[in-house]
Amino acid sequence: MSDHNPNFSVQPPWIEYPGKEPTWGGWRQGYSEGWLDDIWFPFWRKLTPEEKSAYLEEFPPPDEDWLLYMTEYWK
């Protein structure tokens, strides 16, 4: 995976936690909550809109729910 953009040092939630939906209760408790709050959100929120688009091209969301969360709810 050396072809990945070096700015994209964090894998998306659907790869980090395979099979989990964006509404999964684990995002609000335990280790997965810490990962989301301490790693994912800071990484995602520092990206520019152009970088977010490139990220979603490199790591396409697995379904429409994930795409909605990534582009609307978790901006």
HELIX and SHEET records of a PDB file:
HELIX    1   1 PRO A   13  GLU A   16  1                                   4    
HELIX    2   2 GLY A   25  ARG A   28  5                                   4    
HELIX    3   3 GLY A   30  TRP A   35  1                                   6    
HELIX    4   4 LEU A   36  TRP A   40  3                                   5    
HELIX    5   5 PHE A   41  LYS A   46  1                                   6    
HELIX    6   6 PRO A   49  GLU A   58  1                                  10    
HELIX    7   7 GLU A   64  LEU A   68  1                                   5    
HELIX    8   8 TYR A   69  TYR A   73  3                                   5    
END                                                                             
